[in-house]
């Protein structure tokens, strides 16, 4: 079966090998189910092509106007007025207006739709169209992440009003205001786009772009090497083989993307604070960063370490296997035959990872080895996406991290309200609940004073350290490989799964 899939992939590669000069072929890891910004989990590259939001981000992550030309905010931080561009058309030729923005936000808040984007707009009280190109958003409380949230792609009201956005055919044939128009989607293989020549920021330099779905890093590297891919993120351990090729360039991309061991709080063993603390002390993060990531990363201690909101004085769990053993001993665990036991039961659990992700599989195996040294019996298990539920296994090699506002992937991941067992769009898969964390996250997202936000995020980090939901492992940097005839690629800070590496795609060209 694997051999058949590999041969099929190579046949697709050969199909793209003779790509015309006006087409750029980009290798991506994941295929989305719906090309719709309301359902995005922060790493759908197709959205960068089709859609645009009221705001966008500069390479150094500063907020910039996009569909909005300018905005004002009241002194109490509750009323925002946005002045919109008047030179924007949808890909079908219809004019963009404030009605489209109002429709998009209301759909994000639609309880029946219950889209993941809803968490970013919970503080919105009302949306009012003042004129065709002016919009007023009134908030329940100050919400500084609003400008980040409004970078979400706007949807066309004239095409979707009255439709069920969960199931509508639009999700497979999207129409937006972005730099490229959707052309074709061959499920499991590729998504193709053509330049939007009427794009309000100027026609893209490439006439066509193809997003080719290549989940396997080894295959992606092979295809960059043989010329059937023009651009792709590659594994750090595969970079050296590409660096020697004069036809290939490597760009070192920073990211806010971390990997961690997620503890399931429905597991009585891992619910134990002593066990979670011992595991944290048993992990040599610096060794993982240097040996496994080959320098493309650094040790992780908290989920907003790469953010402006990070507390530089935050406590961490240094590598201390002896302390790990002492903590377990004080909690009543006895070491017998190299394994800790309590009430006749061993300290034993499973670590799951997706078998399509070589780094996660490697991390699971390393943790199994590291934990064995301190008397903890962990079993590394690698299976495909559909073979298990993250919220039900003992533990999981998880990844999150947004370069945008820290609220985006802290509130959704660690808030009790976002527990996946009670909220189908929640990202709190491990059923973590901590009152101090909940309070800090809510206060941090509803105060408009930057220093107060930093103070509350410092409290959040401290609460996570005292009651750890994860054992944070490493932050990643991403090697972006591209053929030397591709120009216009800009460095920026990437998100989870390398999200945003195509953010400057309208500037890319092939010579």
Secondary structure, DSSP 8 states (H G I E B T S, - for coil): -HHHHHHHHHHHHHHHHT--TTEEEEEES---S---GGG--S--THHHHH---SEEE-TT--EEESSEEEEEE-TTS-EEEEEE-SS-B-TTS-B--HHHHHHHHHHHT-TTT--GGGGGGTTEEEEEEEETTEEEEEESS--TTHHHHTTS----HHHHTTS-TTT-GGGGS---SSSEEEEEEETTTEEEEEE-TT-TT---SSSEEEEEE---HHHHHHHHHHTS-SEEEE-GGGHHHHHT-TTEEEEEE-B--EEEEEE-TTSHHHH-HHHHHHHHHT--HHHIIIIISTTSEEE--STTTTSTT--TT-------HHHHHHHHHHTT-EEETTEEEETTEE-EEEEEEETT-HHHHHHHHHHHHHHHTTT-EEEEEEE-GGGS-TTTSSEEEEEE--SS-TTTTTHHHH-GGGBTTT-TT--BTT----HHHHHHHHHHHS---HHHHHHHHHHHHHHHHHT-SEEEEEEE-EEEEEETTEE------B-GGGTTTTTTGGG-EE-
